Amino acid sequence: MRAKTIFIIVFTVLITVFLMINTDQVSFDFIFAEAQVSKLLVIGVCTFIGFILGYMAGRPKVTISTYDKESPQEIPEDRKKSISDEDRDYIN
């Protein structure tokens, strides 16, 4: 296995163990209300949102270049017609 795969597995196991240890209720203050929420839920949701934001920030940007556009391929005979007789004699 590659080092990246091993790191992902170890990190996932550590996050899972950390979440399972912190299951007690905490007072969580939302903007307009306060509620008793499990630490497991708060940490899990924050971790999930962090993974999503990290993926969105780290993914490669899509670039469009002239090479991506589909165009009909030139037929070699068409290219032969586009050069002059003088050039054709020189090539042969």
N, CA, C and O atoms as a printed pandas DataFrame, in Angstrom:
     atom_number atom_name residue_name chain_id  residue_number  x_coord  y_coord  z_coord
0              1         N          MET        A               1    0.835   -1.189    0.000
1              2        CA          MET        A               1    0.000    0.000    0.000
2              3         C          MET        A               1    0.880    1.253    0.000
3              4         O          MET        A               1    2.008    1.254    0.493
4              5         N          ARG        A               2    0.326    2.295   -0.562
5              6        CA          ARG        A               2    1.049    3.557   -0.619
6              7         C          ARG        A               2    0.944    4.282    0.716
7              8         O          ARG        A               2    0.055    3.995    1.519
8              9         N          ALA        A               3    1.842    5.209    0.945
9             10        CA          ALA        A               3    1.884    5.966    2.192
10            11         C          ALA        A               3    0.613    6.798    2.372
11            12         O          ALA        A               3    0.130    6.962    3.492
12            13         N          LYS        A               4    0.081    7.312    1.289
13            14        CA          LYS        A               4   -1.134    8.128    1.373
14            15         C          LYS        A               4   -2.308    7.290    1.863
15            16         O          LYS        A               4   -3.100    7.758    2.680
16            17         N          THR        A               5   -2.430    6.056    1.374
17            18        CA          THR        A               5   -3.515    5.171    1.789
18            19         C          THR        A               5   -3.380    4.806    3.263
19            20         O          THR        A               5   -4.370    4.794    3.995
20            21         N          ILE        A               6   -2.162    4.510    3.698
21            22        CA          ILE        A               6   -1.933    4.178    5.105
22            23         C          ILE        A               6   -2.274    5.370    5.992
23            24         O          ILE        A               6   -2.897    5.204    7.041
24            25         N          PHE        A               7   -1.870    6.570    5.578
25            26        CA          PHE        A               7   -2.188    7.781    6.351
26            27         C          PHE        A               7   -3.695    7.975    6.473
27            28         O          PHE        A               7   -4.185    8.306    7.553
28            29         N          ILE        A               8   -4.429    7.778    5.402
29            30        CA          ILE        A               8   -5.886    7.944    5.432
30            31         C          ILE        A               8   -6.518    6.927    6.371
31            32         O          ILE        A               8   -7.428    7.270    7.125
32            33         N          ILE        A               9   -6.055    5.687    6.339
33            34        CA          ILE        A               9   -6.614    4.654    7.218
34            35         C          ILE        A               9   -6.334    4.987    8.683
35            36         O          ILE        A               9   -7.234    4.913    9.520
36            37         N          VAL        A              10   -5.093    5.353    8.992
37            38        CA          VAL        A              10   -4.729    5.689   10.375
38            39         C          VAL        A              10   -5.510    6.903   10.851
39            40         O          VAL        A              10   -6.009    6.914   11.976
40            41         N          PHE        A              11   -5.622    7.919   10.017
41            42        CA          PHE        A              11   -6.362    9.128   10.392
42            43         C          PHE        A              11   -7.841    8.825   10.641
43            44         O          PHE        A              11   -8.432    9.347   11.586
44            45         N          THR        A              12   -8.431    7.987    9.801
45            46        CA          THR        A              12   -9.834    7.616    9.979
46            47         C          THR        A              12  -10.043    6.845   11.269
47            48         O          THR        A              12  -11.026    7.076   11.972
48            49         N          VAL        A              13   -9.143    5.941   11.589
49            50        CA          VAL        A              13   -9.245    5.183   12.846
50            51         C          VAL        A              13   -9.114    6.122   14.037
51            52         O          VAL        A              13   -9.877    6.003   14.995
52            53         N          LEU        A              14   -8.163    7.053   13.998
53            54        CA          LEU        A              14   -7.996    8.002   15.104
54            55         C          LEU        A              14   -9.230    8.884   15.291
55            56         O          LEU        A              14   -9.662    9.109   16.422
56            57         N          ILE        A              15   -9.791    9.375   14.214
57            58        CA          ILE        A              15  -11.010   10.197   14.307
58            59         C          ILE        A              15  -12.162    9.382   14.898
59            60         O          ILE        A              15  -12.912    9.878   15.738
60            61         N          THR        A              16  -12.298    8.121   14.449
61            62        CA          THR        A              16  -13.378    7.267   14.952
62            63         C          THR        A              16  -13.216    7.008   16.447
63            64         O          THR        A              16  -14.192    7.091   17.193
64            65         N          VAL        A              17  -12.005    6.696   16.894
65            66        CA          VAL        A              17  -11.761    6.462   18.327
66            67         C          VAL        A              17  -12.031    7.737   19.110
67            68         O          VAL        A              17  -12.653    7.688   20.171
68            69         N          PHE        A              18  -11.576    8.870   18.606
69            70        CA          PHE        A              18  -11.803   10.153   19.273
70            71         C          PHE        A              18  -13.293   10.451   19.402
71            72         O          PHE        A              18  -13.740   10.942   20.438
72            73         N          LEU        A              19  -14.060   10.159   18.361
73            74        CA          LEU        A              19  -15.501   10.397   18.417
74            75         C          LEU        A              19  -16.188    9.471   19.415
75            76         O          LEU        A              19  -17.104    9.895   20.119
76            77         N          MET        A              20  -15.762    8.225   19.483
77            78        CA          MET        A              20  -16.402    7.267   20.387
78            79         C          MET        A              20  -16.091    7.569   21.856
79            80         O          MET        A              20  -16.881    7.226   22.735
80            81         N          ILE        A              21  -14.954    8.206   22.128
81            82        CA          ILE        A              21  -14.607    8.564   23.513
82            83         C          ILE        A              21  -15.467    9.732   23.987
83            84         O          ILE        A              21  -15.868    9.766   25.150
84            85         N          ASN        A              22  -15.755   10.681   23.113
85            86        CA          ASN        A              22  -16.467   11.918   23.478
86            87         C          ASN        A              22  -17.953   11.811   23.141
87            88         O          ASN        A              22  -18.415   12.369   22.145
88            89         N          THR        A              23  -18.689   11.094   23.975
89            90        CA          THR        A              23  -20.121   10.916   23.708
90            91         C          THR        A              23  -21.007   11.664   24.694
91            92         O          THR        A              23  -22.228   11.631   24.540
92            93         N          ASP        A              24  -20.451   12.337   25.700
93            94        CA          ASP        A              24  -21.288   13.019   26.684
94            95         C          ASP        A              24  -21.943   14.272   26.102
95            96         O          ASP        A              24  -21.509   14.801   25.078
96            97         N          GLN        A              25  -22.998   14.734   26.779
97            98        CA          GLN        A              25  -23.762   15.892   26.328
98            99         C          GLN        A              25  -23.061   17.189   26.728
99           100         O          GLN        A              25  -22.474   17.282   27.806
100          101         N          VAL        A              26  -23.131   18.184   25.848
101          102        CA          VAL        A              26  -22.600   19.515   26.139
102          103         C          VAL        A              26  -23.658   20.545   25.774
103          104         O          VAL        A              26  -24.538   20.288   24.953
104          105         N          SER        A              27  -23.559   21.698   26.390
105          106        CA          SER        A              27  -24.462   22.791   26.072
106          107         C          SER        A              27  -23.899   23.516   24.855
107          108         O          SER        A              27  -22.798   24.065   24.901
108          109         N          PHE        A              28  -24.655   23.512   23.783
109          110        CA          PHE        A              28  -24.201   24.119   22.528
110          111         C          PHE        A              28  -25.059   25.337   22.257
111          112         O          PHE        A              28  -26.285   25.236   22.198
112          113         N          ASP        A              29  -24.427   26.484   22.091
113          114        CA          ASP        A              29  -25.145   27.740   21.918
114          115         C          ASP        A              29  -25.254   28.064   20.429
115          116         O          ASP        A              29  -24.272   28.439   19.788
116          117         N          PHE        A              30  -26.465   27.913   19.894
117          118        CA          PHE        A              30  -26.727   28.334   18.525
118          119         C          PHE        A              30  -26.980   29.832   18.532
119          120         O          PHE        A              30  -26.949   30.443   19.600
120          121         N          ILE        A              31  -27.224   30.434   17.405
121          122        CA          ILE        A              31  -27.398   31.889   17.343
122          123         C          ILE        A              31  -28.628   32.338   18.142
123          124         O          ILE        A              31  -28.556   33.301   18.905
124          125         N          PHE        A              32  -29.758   31.636   17.963
125          126        CA          PHE        A              32  -30.995   32.061   18.617
126          127         C          PHE        A              32  -31.443   31.139   19.739
127          128         O          PHE        A              32  -32.413   31.456   20.429
128          129         N          ALA        A              33  -30.788   30.031   19.946
129          130        CA          ALA        A              33  -31.224   29.078   20.966
130          131         C          ALA        A              33  -30.015   28.341   21.526
131          132         O          ALA        A              33  -28.911   28.391   20.983
132          133         N          GLU        A              34  -30.273   27.656   22.635
133          134        CA          GLU        A              34  -29.240   26.839   23.257
134          135         C          GLU        A              34  -29.792   25.432   23.401
135          136         O          GLU        A              34  -30.958   25.247   23.749
136          137         N          ALA        A              35  -28.946   24.436   23.129
137          138        CA          ALA        A              35  -29.429   23.056   23.183
138          139         C          ALA        A              35  -28.347   22.144   23.745
139          140         O          ALA        A              35  -27.156   22.444   23.665
140          141         N          GLN        A              36  -28.784   21.030   24.312
141          142        CA          GLN        A              36  -27.869   19.989   24.770
142          143         C          GLN        A              36  -27.603   19.052   23.590
143          144         O          GLN        A              36  -28.517   18.404   23.081
144          145         N          VAL        A              37  -26.353   18.991   23.169
145          146        CA          VAL        A              37  -25.978   18.197   21.999
146          147         C          VAL        A              37  -24.810   17.301   22.393
147          148         O          VAL        A              37  -23.975   17.679   23.216
148          149         N          SER        A              38  -24.759   16.124   21.805
149          150        CA          SER        A              38  -23.661   15.204   22.055
150          151         C          SER        A              38  -22.372   15.734   21.431
151          152         O          SER        A              38  -22.382   16.280   20.328
152          153         N          LYS        A              39  -21.259   15.564   22.154
153          154        CA          LYS        A              39  -19.958   15.949   21.597
154          155         C          LYS        A              39  -19.676   15.156   20.324
155          156         O          LYS        A              39  -19.061   15.665   19.387
156          157         N          LEU        A              40  -20.125   13.922   20.302
157          158        CA          LEU        A              40  -19.955   13.066   19.129
158          159         C          LEU        A              40  -20.540   13.726   17.896
159          160         O          LEU        A              40  -19.908   13.750   16.840
160          161         N          LEU        A              41  -21.735   14.257   18.024
161          162        CA          LEU        A              41  -22.408   14.903   16.894
162          163         C          LEU        A              41  -21.684   16.181   16.466
163          164         O          LEU        A              41  -21.483   16.417   15.275
164          165         N          VAL        A              42  -21.298   16.998   17.437
165          166        CA          VAL        A              42  -20.638   18.271   17.119
166          167         C          VAL        A              42  -19.288   18.031   16.429
167          168         O          VAL        A              42  -18.998   18.638   15.398
168          169         N          ILE        A              43  -18.475   17.153   16.997
169          170        CA          ILE        A              43  -17.163   16.886   16.416
170          171         C          ILE        A              43  -17.306   16.191   15.066
171          172         O          ILE        A              43  -16.564   16.497   14.133
172          173         N          GLY        A              44  -18.249   15.262   14.954
173          174        CA          GLY        A              44  -18.460   14.552   13.700
174          175         C          GLY        A              44  -18.892   15.477   12.578
175          176         O          GLY        A              44  -18.380   15.385   11.462
176          177         N          VAL        A              45  -19.833   16.368   12.867
177          178        CA          VAL        A              45  -20.307   17.307   11.846
178          179         C          VAL        A              45  -19.187   18.276   11.449
179          180         O          VAL        A              45  -19.025   18.576   10.266
180          181         N          CYS        A              46  -18.427   18.759   12.410
181          182        CA          CYS        A              46  -17.327   19.679   12.098
182          183         C          CYS        A              46  -16.250   18.985   11.269
183          184         O          CYS        A              46  -15.695   19.581   10.346
184          185         N          THR        A              47  -15.954   17.735   11.594
185          186        CA          THR        A              47  -14.962   16.986   10.814
186          187         C          THR        A              47  -15.444   16.762    9.394
187          188         O          THR        A              47  -14.679   16.924    8.444
188          189         N          PHE        A              48  -16.711   16.390    9.242
189          190        CA          PHE        A              48  -17.281   16.159    7.914
190          191         C          PHE        A              48  -17.254   17.436    7.073
191          192         O          PHE        A              48  -16.878   17.403    5.901
192          193         N          ILE        A              49  -17.651   18.554    7.669
193          194        CA          ILE        A              49  -17.634   19.832    6.952
194          195         C          ILE        A              49  -16.191   20.204    6.580
195          196         O          ILE        A              49  -15.947   20.741    5.500
196          197         N          GLY        A              50  -15.236   19.919    7.476
197          198        CA          GLY        A              50  -13.833   20.185    7.181
198          199         C          GLY        A              50  -13.318   19.371    6.006
199          200         O          GLY        A              50  -12.577   19.884    5.168
200          201         N          PHE        A              51  -13.714   18.088    5.941
201          202        CA          PHE        A              51  -13.313   17.255    4.803
202          203         C          PHE        A              51  -13.897   17.792    3.501
203          204         O          PHE        A              51  -13.201   17.861    2.488
204          205         N          ILE        A              52  -15.166   18.171    3.524
205          206        CA          ILE        A              52  -15.810   18.698    2.317
206          207         C          ILE        A              52  -15.132   19.993    1.858
207          208         O          ILE        A              52  -14.830   20.154    0.675
208          209         N          LEU        A              53  -14.896   20.909    2.793
209          210        CA          LEU        A              53  -14.240   22.172    2.432
210          211         C          LEU        A              53  -12.808   21.951    1.957
211          212         O          LEU        A              53  -12.356   22.616    1.025
212          213         N          GLY        A              54  -12.095   21.025    2.587
213          214        CA          GLY        A              54  -10.733   20.707    2.154
214          215         C          GLY        A              54  -10.699   20.115    0.767
215          216         O          GLY        A              54   -9.816   20.431   -0.030
216          217         N          TYR        A              55  -11.674   19.243    0.471
217          218        CA          TYR        A              55  -11.745   18.658   -0.872
218          219         C          TYR        A              55  -12.032   19.734   -1.914
219          220         O          TYR        A              55  -11.405   19.769   -2.973
220          221         N          MET        A              56  -12.988   20.616   -1.602
221          222        CA          MET        A              56  -13.346   21.664   -2.560
222          223         C          MET        A              56  -12.179   22.627   -2.779
223          224         O          MET        A              56  -11.972   23.096   -3.898
224          225         N          ALA        A              57  -11.421   22.926   -1.736
225          226        CA          ALA        A              57  -10.301   23.856   -1.866
226          227         C          ALA        A              57   -9.105   23.209   -2.554
227          228         O          ALA        A              57   -8.336   23.896   -3.225
228          229         N          GLY        A              58   -8.938   21.898   -2.398
229          230        CA          GLY        A              58   -7.758   21.246   -2.913
230          231         C          GLY        A              58   -7.894   20.579   -4.258
231          232         O          GLY        A              58   -6.895   20.151   -4.837
232          233         N          ARG        A              59   -9.110   20.478   -4.774
233          234        CA          ARG        A              59   -9.273   19.795   -6.060
234          235         C          ARG        A              59   -8.702   20.662   -7.179
235          236         O          ARG        A              59   -8.711   21.890   -7.092
236          237         N          PRO        A              60   -8.208   20.012   -8.225
237          238        CA          PRO        A              60   -7.634   20.798   -9.329
238          239         C          PRO        A              60   -8.714   21.574  -10.078
239          240         O          PRO        A              60   -9.831   21.095  -10.271
240          241         N          LYS        A              61   -8.355   22.757  -10.482
241          242        CA          LYS        A              61   -9.300   23.588  -11.231
242          243         C          LYS        A              61   -9.409   23.081  -12.663
243          244         O          LYS        A              61   -8.436   22.589  -13.234
244          245         N          VAL        A              62  -10.585   23.205  -13.227
245          246        CA          VAL        A              62  -10.814   22.774  -14.609
246          247         C          VAL        A              62  -10.392   23.915  -15.526
247          248         O          VAL        A              62  -10.895   25.033  -15.414
248          249         N          THR        A              63   -9.480   23.627  -16.417
249          250        CA          THR        A              63   -9.051   24.634  -17.377
250          251         C          THR        A              63   -9.454   24.182  -18.767
251          252         O          THR        A              63   -9.352   23.005  -19.113
252          253         N          ILE        A              64   -9.903   25.122  -19.540
253          254        CA          ILE        A              64  -10.313   24.827  -20.907
254          255         C          ILE        A              64   -9.256   25.407  -21.830
255          256         O          ILE        A              64   -8.931   26.592  -21.752
256          257         N          SER        A              65   -8.737   24.587  -22.681
257          258        CA          SER        A              65   -7.745   25.060  -23.637
258          259         C          SER        A              65   -8.218   24.707  -25.039
259          260         O          SER        A              65   -9.224   24.022  -25.220
260          261         N          THR        A              66   -7.481   25.182  -26.011
261          262        CA          THR        A              66   -7.859   24.903  -27.398
262          263         C          THR        A              66   -7.696   23.428  -27.723
263          264         O          THR        A              66   -8.295   22.939  -28.681
264          265         N          TYR        A              67   -6.898   22.711  -26.944
265          266        CA          TYR        A              67   -6.713   21.288  -27.193
266          267         C          TYR        A              67   -7.935   20.466  -26.781
267          268         O          TYR        A              67   -8.136   19.357  -27.276
268          269         N          ASP        A              68   -8.753   21.014  -25.870
269          270        CA          ASP        A              68   -9.929   20.297  -25.402
270          271         C          ASP        A              68  -11.084   20.327  -26.388
271          272         O          ASP        A              68  -11.960   19.463  -26.342
272          273         N          LYS        A              69  -11.097   21.297  -27.269
273          274        CA          LYS        A              69  -12.205   21.430  -28.205
274          275         C          LYS        A              69  -12.133   20.334  -29.252
275          276         O          LYS        A              69  -11.064   19.997  -29.760
276          277         N          GLU        A              70  -13.291   19.795  -29.557
277          278        CA          GLU        A              70  -13.326   18.752  -30.569
278          279         C          GLU        A              70  -13.344   19.394  -31.949
279          280         O          GLU        A              70  -14.145   20.288  -32.220
280          281         N          SER        A              71  -12.472   18.940  -32.796
281          282        CA          SER        A              71  -12.439   19.446  -34.161
282          283         C          SER        A              71  -12.205   18.262  -35.083
283          284         O          SER        A              71  -11.541   17.296  -34.705
284          285         N          PRO        A              72  -12.738   18.332  -36.269
285          286        CA          PRO        A              72  -12.529   17.214  -37.185
286          287         C          PRO        A              72  -11.055   17.083  -37.538
287          288         O          PRO        A              72  -10.364   18.075  -37.768
288          289         N          GLN        A              73  -10.593   15.851  -37.574
289          290        CA          GLN        A              73   -9.194   15.596  -37.904
290          291         C          GLN        A              73   -8.972   15.821  -39.398
291          292         O          GLN        A              73   -9.814   15.491  -40.234
292          293         N          GLU        A              74   -7.830   16.383  -39.696
293          294        CA          GLU        A              74   -7.506   16.612  -41.099
294          295         C          GLU        A              74   -7.152   15.286  -41.754
295          296         O          GLU        A              74   -6.438   14.463  -41.182
296          297         N          ILE        A              75   -7.645   15.102  -42.921
297          298        CA          ILE        A              75   -7.310   13.912  -43.690
298          299         C          ILE        A              75   -6.001   14.208  -44.412
299          300         O          ILE        A              75   -5.852   15.292  -44.975
300          301         N          PRO        A              76   -5.048   13.275  -44.412
301          302        CA          PRO        A              76   -3.751   13.556  -45.049
302          303         C          PRO        A              76   -3.883   13.989  -46.500
303          304         O          PRO        A              76   -3.076   14.791  -46.970
304          305         N          GLU        A              77   -4.858   13.491  -47.211
305          306        CA          GLU        A              77   -5.026   13.895  -48.606
306          307         C          GLU        A              77   -5.421   15.361  -48.715
307          308         O          GLU        A              77   -5.052   16.035  -49.676
308          309         N          ASP        A              78   -6.185   15.865  -47.715
309          310        CA          ASP        A              78   -6.545   17.281  -47.720
310          311         C          ASP        A              78   -5.307   18.154  -47.541
311          312         O          ASP        A              78   -5.211   19.232  -48.128
312          313         N          ARG        A              79   -4.372   17.690  -46.737
313          314        CA          ARG        A              79   -3.143   18.458  -46.542
314          315         C          ARG        A              79   -2.295   18.449  -47.806
315          316         O          ARG        A              79   -1.624   19.432  -48.120
316          317         N          LYS        A              80   -2.329   17.341  -48.522
317          318        CA          LYS        A              80   -1.557   17.284  -49.767
318          319         C          LYS        A              80   -2.092   18.289  -50.776
319          320         O          LYS        A              80   -1.328   18.857  -51.556
320          321         N          LYS        A              81   -3.411   18.511  -50.763
321          322        CA          LYS        A              81   -4.004   19.463  -51.709
322          323         C          LYS        A              81   -3.663   20.894  -51.332
323          324         O          LYS        A              81   -3.688   21.770  -52.196
324          325         N          SER        A              82   -3.342   21.162  -50.062
325          326        CA          SER        A              82   -3.126   22.530  -49.626
326          327         C          SER        A              82   -1.706   23.032  -49.908
327          328         O          SER        A              82   -1.463   24.235  -49.811
328          329         N          ILE        A              83   -0.776   22.160  -50.249
329          330        CA          ILE        A              83    0.576   22.629  -50.561
330          331         C          ILE        A              83    0.721   22.817  -52.070
331          332         O          ILE        A              83   -0.021   22.238  -52.863
332          333         N          SER        A              84    1.667   23.619  -52.428
333          334        CA          SER        A              84    1.845   23.935  -53.851
334          335         C          SER        A              84    2.561   22.790  -54.568
335          336         O          SER        A              84    3.166   21.922  -53.939
336          337         N          ASP        A              85    2.477   22.811  -55.893
337          338        CA          ASP        A              85    3.149   21.788  -56.711
338          339         C          ASP        A              85    4.662   21.854  -56.519
339          340         O          ASP        A              85    5.342   20.828  -56.499
340          341         N          GLU        A              86    5.164   23.037  -56.384
341          342        CA          GLU        A              86    6.603   23.225  -56.169
342          343         C          GLU        A              86    7.078   22.542  -54.893
343          344         O          GLU        A              86    8.108   21.868  -54.882
344          345         N          ASP        A              87    6.289   22.729  -53.782
345          346        CA          ASP        A              87    6.629   22.104  -52.498
346          347         C          ASP        A              87    6.487   20.594  -52.576
347          348         O          ASP        A              87    7.299   19.862  -52.010
348          349         N          ARG        A              88    5.469   20.127  -53.269
349          350        CA          ARG        A              88    5.232   18.689  -53.412
350          351         C          ARG        A              88    6.404   18.044  -54.146
351          352         O          ARG        A              88    6.842   16.958  -53.766
352          353         N          ASP        A              89    6.930   18.705  -55.211
353          354        CA          ASP        A              89    8.077   18.178  -55.942
354          355         C          ASP        A              89    9.323   18.132  -55.060
355          356         O          ASP        A              89   10.120   17.198  -55.154
356          357         N          TYR        A              90    9.490   19.134  -54.208
357          358        CA          TYR        A              90   10.642   19.185  -53.333
358          359         C          TYR        A              90   10.597   18.045  -52.296
359          360         O          TYR        A              90   11.623   17.433  -51.999
360          361         N          ILE        A              91    9.412   17.770  -51.753
361          362        CA          ILE        A              91    9.265   16.726  -50.747
362          363         C          ILE        A              91    9.513   15.352  -51.374
363          364         O          ILE        A              91   10.173   14.510  -50.763
364          365         N          ASN        A              92    9.011   15.119  -52.547
365          366        CA          ASN        A              92    9.177   13.811  -53.192
366          367         C          ASN        A              92   10.551   13.718  -53.754
367          368         O          ASN        A              92   10.909   12.698  -54.343
